[in-house]
């Protein structure tokens, strides 16, 4: 018996060292929860909730995670926004190739606090990345702690500190628009 207790302590420590976190990557489950102020992602301008255009499936969303707020790593599985026919605009489903909404992370675990960020973009082609997209946006970095209820509940893995955000056009698009408006103003003024 005396030898069994140290063995169990060692096994428990080993399992904690290899623990991984789990996040439910779906902001639709956050709608209506009192602890979440604004779970939506908005189109440019910040008033219309983001949805895919009719017949298109170009909007992508990705989870970033890290042990600190300045050491974020992108998760390889992307999610997709809902279609234009959806009544749940501004939300995504994090379905990956295996049709799962959960993201397993190599860090975190029950009771550990890690940092997450969500970024979204219009891919327009299958190969357009976040850095290449002219229309993109990212949430603020937020803390996440996976909990463990008894019995376990789905809400244990909700991203409760997530705050909604808007996509914005690339600055060069805004700059060109301002130049164009300025040129029209100058031409109109000369007449």
Secondary structure, 3 states (H helix, E strand, C coil): CHHHHHHHHHHHHHHHHCCCEEEECCHHHHCCCCCCCCCCEECCCCCCECCCCCCCCCEEEEEEEECCCCCCEEEEEEEEECCCCCCCCCCEECCCCCCCCEEEECCCCECCEEEEEEEEEECCCCCCCCCCCCEEEECCCEEEEECCCCCCCHHHHCCCCCCCEECEECHHHHHHHHHHHHHHHHHHHHC
